[in-house]
């Protein structure tokens, strides 16, 4: 079974530039999550989708971050304009169940460096 | 108050000892509790889940849950150097529908 796919794995940009990350969850997984993990910290939930609807985006900085989940499958997370503090690993995860319990399956992450 | 709190460590234990990792959470209606292991530069992977009060054992790992005290712990018996990693506590609750992680505890098992 194919895992969660993310791209790109690494991205280096200058502040005020834009960047987009892509995620393809495990086939059949209804729930998709984007987390931001800054070095030395735990993953911070940015946005959670159930199929193509948003369950929670309370910690998404909406003035610069946006995310969408096309047709309830793939998802894209965009940052525009980027700030230095956005340097982090962006983790995409999916789960089989609905909005509730169960294991999260993570992709390998997209490491962003903002200079 | 943070939603899920862990001691960041590092927690150092000798090989063969028991490592005890602790986590507290703030949302009383939390229903599901998870321990993930994250090696440096890698993504988290699930090692234990627990949903009801008491203990749950899986091999060398035991998860303990006390909902009244809003406390969940992970015990690792016969710790091995390969157990050296960051252990993340995660909580899900029907009140928020959010899957929230703690900051993680870094464990070092000394050979």
Interface residues (C-beta under 8 A of the other chain):
Chain A: X33 X35 X40 X41 X42 X43 X44 X45 X48 X55 X56 X91 X95 X99 X100 X101 X102 X103 X104 X106 X107 X108 X109
Chain B: X4 X6 X8 X31 X32 X34 X36 X42 X43 X44 X45 X46 X49 X51 X88 X90 X92 X94 X96 X97 X98 X99 X100 X101 X102 X103 X104
